[in-house]
Amino acid sequence: MNLLIRLKRLFFVVLVLTCVGLGLPTTVFGGTNVIYSFAGDEDGEYADTDLAIDKAGNLYGTTVLGGDFGGGTVFQLSPSGNGWVHTVLYSFTGGPDGGEPYKGVTLDAQGNLYGTAVTGGSGSCEGGCGVAYKLTNGQQTVIHAFTGGNDGSGPGARLAIDDQGNLYGMAPTGGANGLGTIYQIHPDGNSWTLNVLHTFTGGSDGASGSAGQMLLRGGLLYGAATAGGIYGKGTVFELKPTQSGEWIFRTIYSFRGQPDAGFPYGGLLFDTSGHLFGTTYYDGAYNLGAVYELFPQSTGEWNERVLYSFQGGSDGQNSISNLVFDVAGNLYGTTSEGGLGSGVIFGLTPTANARWRENVPHRFQGPPDAAFAYNGMVADGLGNFYGATVHGGADGEGAIYKFTPNQKSRDDAGISLRTQADN
């Protein structure tokens, strides 16, 4: 376990004891309620995971730690009456099957789950170079063990899947330049073949792919790199396949840093007009992160604008979140810090003058509420969103929460609405 995780766990032992002593309320917090609290043992802990949802409303995700062997878990949460049933679908050993699975799993049309783990497997990396895996009815198959060579190492990004069953992901390290790779894993009968689509150079293309899931649209692949680019602040890129099977990489935007956004760690979101939306951890007007929009031009170029710069304090700061739309076109996401100290859920509403109005419908309170959202949320189609936090919950070991945007939740937050002009 790395030092950062150890320090965060120690901090939350103190936080849990403090909150218990204060007698904070349980379960319901404004428009948000915790639907599952991890206990930190066989059920898992440190839920640094995006969530996937199936047609029946079941939620799927991963925990980095815990499980039967301490190497993390894949879990399912199923609605049952007024509650939820938690099931561990797989516990990682940290050996050949992998360990420390970050950022969740991806469902295919048959209900199979796919994901990555940053340690375990084989290769020359200390503790293993990580794996990509498939999970079917509780049976796990390693479909690629990363070597730390040209294929990359430490794959921590959620996988994307196309209609042919090809998987796409990013590794933040390894590759020919040691700065990460973009790869495709192709099903070939009963075996799988990994193809490196791009090796990051650290130049105008960027470096170290983000942990966000890449997007497929119109046969093209889109994603973000957390660093590199012309200004060293990260990039958004596009990959286009050719008839020969190669992929052409193109940087469509290089972040400039203050007052522009910088260092995107989360995933991207398309709207119906083909505009891209995302968040960054740093920069913006206050160097506390930002929400941005990219929109294509008729020339094939892309323009960018900052929709909102986080101000810190009650507003929240340092977003690692993907974004999600509600049916009215409002954007929602999370910040990893700020608020009461444990991050917030924020909303952005478009206004008639091309500005976006921000509100904070929920500030995470820490145990027994959720705390520290390192991921965004997923919608269930009924107006509800679900997300995970790495700490908080009844035992401080992480939580899954349900958030329902409504006017009451905004009023409960006690937040004045903020509007910012474009930077």
N, C-alpha and C positions, 0 to 999 in steps of 0.2 A: 504494500500500500504506500503510495507516495506521501511526502511530507505534507502537501497541501490538504489532502483528504484527512490526514491524521489531525491537523490543527483544527479543521472545520468540525470534526467529530468532537474534539475536546471542548470547543466553544459551545457546541450544542448540548453537551452534558450539563454545563453550567446554566445554559438558557432554559433547559427543561426544568431543572430544579427551581430556578427563579420563577418560572411561570406557574408551576404547581403551587409554590408558596403564595403567589398572588391570587390563586383561585380563578384563573381566566375561564371564560365560558367555553363550552365544548361544542364541536361540530359546526354550528351555523354562524357565519360571519357576514352580515349584509346579504349580498346576492350570491355568496359563495359558501359551499359546505364541503367538508372533508368526507369523502366516501370510503376511503381506506387509509389506515395508518400502518406503516411498516414497523415491525417489532425489532428488526435488526438481527434476526437469527435465520431460521430456515426459510422464512418468507421473503428475505432479502432486505437490503438497505441501500441508501444513496441512489434514489431513482432519478438519475440524469438521463431521462428518456422522453422522446416524443411518443405520443400515443397513437395507435392505429385503432380504428373502429370498424366492425363488420356490419352487415345489414341487420343483424339481430340486436345490435347495440352493445355487443361485447367489446371490451377494451383490451388492448394488448400492449405490453411494454417490457422494459428490462430494468433490472437493478444492477449496479456496478459491483456491489459486494453482497455478501450473505448467501443464502442457499445452503444446501447440504454440505458443500465443500468450501464455502467462503469465496468462491470465484464469481458470484453473481447469478442472476436468474433471468429466465423469460417467464412472464406471468400473464394471466388472464383475469379480468374482472367481469363478472356476469351479473346483470341486473336480476334480482330475485325479490319479488314483492316490493317492499319499501327499502330494501337494502341491496347489498352487493356481495357476491361470493368470490373470494380470491383463490386462485389455483396456481400453484407453481407448475408450469409446463416443462421446465428443464432447469437443472442446476449445473453450472459449469464447474469443472474440476480445477481449471487453471493449467491443465496439461495439454495433450494433443487436441482436445475439443475446444480449447480457447478459455479465456478468462477476462473479466472486466468488460462486459458488453455495454457499450455506451449507445445512447440515442435511439434505442428501440428497434422495432422490427417492421417489415413490410409484408402485407398480405398479397397473395396472388388470387386468381379467380377460383382456384380449387381449395382455398383455405390454408395453403402452406404458408409458413412464416420464413422470412429471410432476414439475416442480420449480420453484424460484424462484432468481433471482440478484439480489443487492442493488445492483449497479451495471450500467452499460450501458443499452441501450434508448434511450429518448428522454426528453423532459421537461426541466424547468428546473433539475434538480439537477446539481451539479458531478459530472461523470463519468457522468451518466445516473441515472435514478430507479429502475432495476431492471426486471426482466421476470418473467413466468410463462411456462413453456415446456413443450412436449411433445416427446418423443424417441421416434421409431419407426424401428427398423432403422438407427440411426445418423444419421437425418435429423431435424434440429431445426426446430421451428416455434415462433415466439413467439406465444403465444395472448393475451397482454396485455402492453403496454408501459406501465408506470406513469408518470403525469404529474407526481407530486408535489402534485397538487391534491386534490380530494375523494376520489380513489381510494387515496391513500396513496403512500408511497415506501419504498425500501429493504426490500422483502419478504424476510425472512430465515427465516421459519417454514416447516417442512415442510407440504406440502399434504395435506388429507384428501379422500377421494373417496366419493361415494354410489353407489347402484345405478343411478342414471340418468346417471352420468358427470359430475355436477356436482362442481366442485372448491371447497374451502373453505380459506382461509388468513388470515393476519394480516400487516399491515404495521406496523412499530413507530413510524413517523413519517408525516408528511403527514396528509391528511384535513382536514376543515373546521376542526379545532381544533389541528392540528399534532401530535397525540398518538397518531396511528395509527388504523387501521381494521380491521374484520373484513369480509371480502368473499367473494362467491361468483362463480365463473366458470362460466357456463352454456354447454354446447355447443348450437349452433344451425345445423344442417346442416354446412357447411364453415367456419363462423365461430364465434367465441366472444364472449360478452357478459359484462362484469363488472358485478355489482350490489353496492353497498355495503350490508351488512347492519347495521352499527353503526359509528358514529364515536365514539371514546373522548373523553370530556370532561375526564378527570383528576379527576373527583369520585368519587361512590360506585361508579361503574362501573369505575374503574381507568384506567390509561394504559399505552400501549406494550405491545401484545400480546407474549406470550412467544414464544420460538423453538420451543416444543414443538408437535407436531402436535395439532390439535383432534380431539375424538372425537365420533362420531355414535352415538347410542343411542336406540332407540325414537322416531326421527324428530327428536330434539333434538340440539343441538350444544353441546359443552362445551369450555371452554378456560380459560386463565389469563392475567392481565395482570400484568406485572412490577412495576408501581408503581400509585400512586393508591389508590382505595378510601377508606373512612372514616378509616383510620389512616395512609394514605400508604404502606402496606407491600405493596400488591398485592391482587389479587382472584382468585376463581374464579367463572366465570359460566356461564349457560345461555342458549341462544337457542332459541325455539320458533316454528316457522312458522305462519302463519295462512292461511286459505283465500284471502285476497286477495293472497297472495304476499309480504306483509311478514313481518318477523321481530321477535318481542318479546324484548328483552334483559332479563335478570334477574341481578343479583349474588347468588350463593348463599353466598358467604363473603368477608369482608374480613379479611385477616391483621392481627393486632394488634401484632406485634413482640414482643420478649422478654417472657416466656419462650415465647410463641407463635412460630410460624414467620413468615417474612417474605421477600418478594421472590422469587417463583417464576419461574425461567427455563426449567425443563424442562417436558415434557409430562405429561399425566395418564394414569392407568391405572384401568380399572374391574375389580372382581372380579365373581364370579357373583352376589353379593348386591346389586349396584348401588352398592357403596361406591367412592369415588374415592380414589386414592392419588397422592402427588406429593412432590417435594422443593423446598426453598428454599435460596437461596444464602447468605442471612444469617439472623440472629435464631436462634430456638431458645434454650435455656437458656444457651448460651455464646457467642451471636452468631456462630457458625460454620456456620450452616445446620441444617436439620432435615428429617426425613421426617414427613409428616402423612397423616391419613386424614379424609375427609369422608363422613358417612353421613346419608341422608335420613330425615326424620321423617314421621309420618302427617299432620302439619299442612302438609306441603309445604316446610317449612324444612329446613335442613341444619345439623348439628352437626359440630364439628371437634375433633380431638385430635392432639397431637404424639406420634408413635410413638417417635421417637428424635432426640436433639440431638447433633450431632457435637461432639467434644471437642478436635479438632485433634491435632497430633502424629501418632503412629502410627495413630490412629483415622481420620484424614482430615477434610477440611473443605470447605465451599463447593461443594455439589453443584449441577450444572446438568443432572443426569441425569433421564431418564425411568426408570421402574421396570419390572421384569418378574418374573412369578411362575414358579417351577418347579412340577412336578407335585404336590409335597408342600405347596404353599401358602406357601413361603418367598419373600420379596422380595429381589431383587438390584438393585444400582445401582452408580454410581461417584461419586467426588468428584473435583473438578478440581485439588485441592491436598491437602496433608497427606501422611501416610504417611512415605515417605522423601524427600518434597518434590515428588513428581510425581503425587500422587493415589493412590487405592485403589479396589479393588472391595470392596464391603461386602455382607453378607447380613443379613437380619432374619428371625428365626424367631418365630412367635406362640407364647406360652406359655399355660398353663391359667388364669393369674390376670390375663388381659387385658393383660399386658405383652409387650414384644417384646425378644428377646435378639439383640444384634448381634455379628457376628464379621467379621473382615477376612481373607478367604481369600487376598487378593493385594494387595501394595503395589507399584506400578509403580516400577521401578528406573532408568528412563532408558536410553538406548542401551546395548546393542542391544535391551533390553526396550522396550515401549511407554511413553509418558509423557504426562501431562496429558489425562485423559479429559474432554472437554467434552460428552460425549453418553453415553447409556445403552447398553443391549445389546438384541439381538434373539435369540429362541430358534429353534432349528431343529426342535423337536419330538422330538429324540433325546436331550435332556438337556444339549445344548451351547448356549452363548451366544456371540455375536460382537459386537465393538465396535470403535470407532476412537479413535485419539488424535491430537492435533494435532502432537505431537512424538514423539521416540523412534524406535524401529526402528534398523536397522543404520546408517542415514545421518543419523538425527536429524530427518528431515523429515516424520515421521508414520508410523503403523503401523495395521494391522488385526490384531486378536488373536482367539484362540479361548479361551474359558474353560469348563471343565467342573467344576461344583461336586461336590466329594466330600470325604470326611473327610480324605483325605491332603492336599488343598490347604489345608484348615483347619489341620492340624497343621503343615504346612510354614511357615505364616504366623507361627507362634510367638506368637499373640495369645490373651490370656485373653478369654473371652466376657464381654460387658457387658450388663447389664439395667438399664433405666431405667423408673421409674414414669411414668405419664401426667403431663404438666405441667398 
